[in-house]
Amino acid sequence: MNTFIDEGITHIARMMRTALYGDLAGSYLPPAYWRQRLYQILDTTHLSNAQLRTVDSLLLELDKFDLCAKAPSSRQPQLQLVQ
């Protein structure tokens, strides 16, 4: 098992969540950046089953983030134009 790859995956998991959800200013690295990083890991090495599952889980988390970002939140007030 390659611990360098494990450390890279762990780093991405930790930083991805922080970057996506950010702070009051919002996210500061887009999902496309994290997808690219994960695809690089998939393309550059042979991963163990556990590593593949972790990368897949992170990719699914990015998909879920994208869906939530596109859907209007029920917590945000909807603006209506007054004519």
N, C-alpha and C positions, 0 to 999 in steps of 0.2 A: 504494500500500500504506500502510496506517495504522500508523505505528510505535507509537502509543499503544496500539492493540490488541495488537500484538506484545509490547510490554512487559508488558501485563496478563496475557497468556497465559503468558509466561515467568515472571512473578511467581507466578502460581497454580501452575504446574508445580513450581517450587522449594519454595514454602511448603506445598503440599498434601502432598508426600511427608514433609516434616518433621513436619507436624501429624498425619498419619495414623499414622506409625510411632513418633513421639514419642521418649520416653526411657524410663527405667525405670518412670516413672509411667504410661506408656501414651499413647495418642493424646489430643490436647486439642481438636481440632475434628473433628466427625463427617463422614463421606462426604456426607451430605445438604447440608451447608454448601457443600462444593466443587462438588457438582452444581448447586446454585442459582447459584453464581458463574459456572460455565461456561454454563449455560442463559441467563443474563443476557447474556453475550457473544454467544451465538448469536442472541438475540432483538433486540439493539439495533443491530446493524450488519451490513453485507454483508461477509462474510469472503472472503479469497482461498482458493484451493484448499489451499495449504500451511497456512493458519490453520485451516481446517476439519479437515484431517487431524490436526493437533496437538490440537485440542479433542476430536476423536473418540478419539484415543489416550488422552487423559487420562480421558475417560469410561469407556473400556474398563478402564483401570487401577483406577478406582473400583469397577467391577463385580467385578474380580478380587479386590480387597481385601475386598469384602463377602462373596464366596464363601469366602475363606480365614478370615475372622473367624467365619463360621457353622459351618465344619467343625472338628471337634475336631483339634487338632494332635497329630501322632504324637510330638512332642518333649515334650509335657506329660504327666505321669503321670496316669492315670485313677484316680480315687478309687473305692473299692468300700466299700460299707457292710457292716459285719460284724454279723451277727445273733446 
